[in-house]
C-alpha cells in the first residue's frame, strides 16, 4: 500500500483525505468525496482513509469492497423492503386455509399473476432462497461496513492533535477570525470551554476542545446490536434452540409432546370452554350485543409425564408423572424450556355409546340388558344376562355410503355406525343383524324380534396445543437492547469540537459537529462571552 | 517489510471474516430449504428401529431389529384410505412367494381401534404381519405424510426405495425383487 507523506511530516495511508496529524487536505485525494479547494471540508470519518475504496487488488478485496459500500447496503435494504411489500399482495402460503396445494392455489385464485408470484417464491417469502440471501447480504454488509469504518475513525479520533493546518480550520463550516486578543481573553476562553464541559487539549497555544466523542460510536454500537439480533435469528434454525409444533390431544389420552424427542408426554384430563354468564348485570348488555355466548376461558387440565426408560419408537413407554396443571390462553404450562400453549380445540367428538336390548314389540321397551361401546377401542363381544349376546360385527368410525358400500372416511369417531349381531337364547347360532348410527336404526332383514336402542352417548373434547421452545429470545433481546443503546447514544448526544489557533495578532476559531449546528454555535457564543472575539461565521449559511 | 506483513494480515483477516459470514449464510439457506425434511426417511437412509404391538401374530410385539437379515417391505396404511385397501390384495398375493425368498411384508396400521383392523384383515384374508401404530410414533419417525407409504428395506436395514401412493402388482413385485437378500 502506498503511503502519503504530508508536509507536516506525517505519513498517511493511501486514501486519506485529511492528514491524520495536521488536518491538511491531501492534495492527490481532493477529488475524493468532492473535496475541492473552494469548498468546505468533508469531515466524514474525519477525513481518514476508508481504505478499501481506493484500491482493488485481489478477489477477496473486491468482495470486501462491494459489501463495504454504504450505497450497496442501502440498495440491499431497499430491494428487501420492496420484496417484503410485494409479498403482501397475495396471502402467504402458511396463512391460507385452502385445501389446494400452493402450486395450484395461486394460479387458480389469481391467474397468471398468481402463477408468477408462486414461481418466484413470493408465496413463502421468508423461506425463499433469494429472500434469505438478501437478508444475509444485509448482515454481511453491516459487518463489513462497520469494520471498514470503525477502525479508521478510531485512529483518526485517537490521533487528533490540537495543531491543525491552516486550511483545515479555514475550511470548517464554522470559522471565525479575531484580532487583538489579549492573554486574559484567551484565559477566559479556556476557562469557559472547561466550564462548558469541553475536554481541552493544548499544544503550543493551539487548543482542541472536544465533547461527546462517544456519540460517534452510536451507529457502530447499533450495528453490533443488529448483528447479535441476526445471530439470534440464525440460531432459530438449530433444532435444540427453537421448537414450534402443534399437538391435538383427546380427553383421556396421553400423547408424546413433539419436539421433545419422545421424552415428555402429556395427558389431557379435561378440556372445557367457559362463557360469561348471560344474566350477569355487568355484562348483560355487551353479551346481548354480541348475540349470545361470549367465551371467558379455554382450559385444558393436563398432566405431564417424563419417560424413564429408553424404549424404541412405538413401544409402550414407562412414564413418570412430573407436573400437573391447567393450560389457559396466554397461561402456558412449562416444562424444561418448553411452553405448552392453548391454541385451539374441537368439542364433542363421540367417545362411547350405550345401548339397551329390548323386544321389538314391547311398548315399555323393557331392558334385557345394557351395553356400552367404547368408540375408541371397542370390544368385539358383549355378554348380557339370560344368555343374550351382542357381537359388534362391523364398526365405521366416520360412516359414509359409497357406491352402495359402507366405508369409514377417517379413523376418528365423528359419525360412528355399528353393525351388531344379536344372539338370543332361542336362536344361539342364528344372529339377528341390526345397524345403528347417528339418526338411524336399521333392521336389514325386517324380521328382527329384538332391537337395540341408544340410551346414552358420551362425548369428549379435543384440545389443540402449540408447543414452543425458544432459547434465542435472550439473544434477540440483548441485540435489541444494544441496538437501542446505540440509537440513544447517536441521537441524544453529538460530537462537538472547537479548534483555536493562535495567529500573530489574534486567533482563529473553528468548530465542527456531526449534527445540531445550532447547539455548537450556541456553545461557541457562551465560550467567547465576555471577550472581544467576534462570533464565528457559519460558512454554509453565508454562501446560501 | 512491516508494510507487507500488514497487508498479508489484512488479507487473512478479510478472508476469515468472509468465510465466517459465508458459512452463516450457507447454514441459514440450508436450514430453510431443508426445513421439515430432516425427519423424513429417504432412499439410502438407515431405517429407524421401532417396536409395535402386533395384531395377527402370536408374539405380542414386533421390532424391526428382529427382522435383521431379511428384506422388509414396510407399509403404512389405514382402513379409511382407499388406495391402501386397493394394494392389500397384491401384497397378500405376493407374500407367500417372497417370504420363502427371505422378504417379510409388514403393514403398520394407523387406525385407532384394533377391532377395525381385525375386521379388515379378516375380510381381506391377510396373513402377513400387521402392526398397530396407534400413537403415530413410528409414522412420525419415518416422516410419513400421505398414505399409503411404503419403504423397501434391504437386509442391511437400508431403505432402497420409498413409494408414496398405491402400488400396482407389477411395481410391487419389482420393488420386492430388489430387496431379496443375496445369501
Interface residues (C-beta under 8 A of the other chain):
Chain A: X1 X3 X58 X60 X61 X63 X64 X127 X129 X132 X133 X135 X136 X139 X140 X143 X144 X147 X231 X234 X237 X239 X255 X256 X258 X262 X311 X312 X313 X314 X315 X375 X376 X377 X378 X379 X380 X392 X393 X394 X395 X397 X398 X407 X408 X409 X410 X411 X412 X413
Chain B: X3 X6 X7 X11 X14 X15 X17 X18 X21 X24 X25 X27 X28 X29 X31 X32 X33 X35 X38 X48 X49 X50 X51 X52 X61 X63 X78 X79 X80 X110 X111 X112 X113 X114 X115 X116 X118 X119 X131 X133 X135 X137 X138 X140 X141
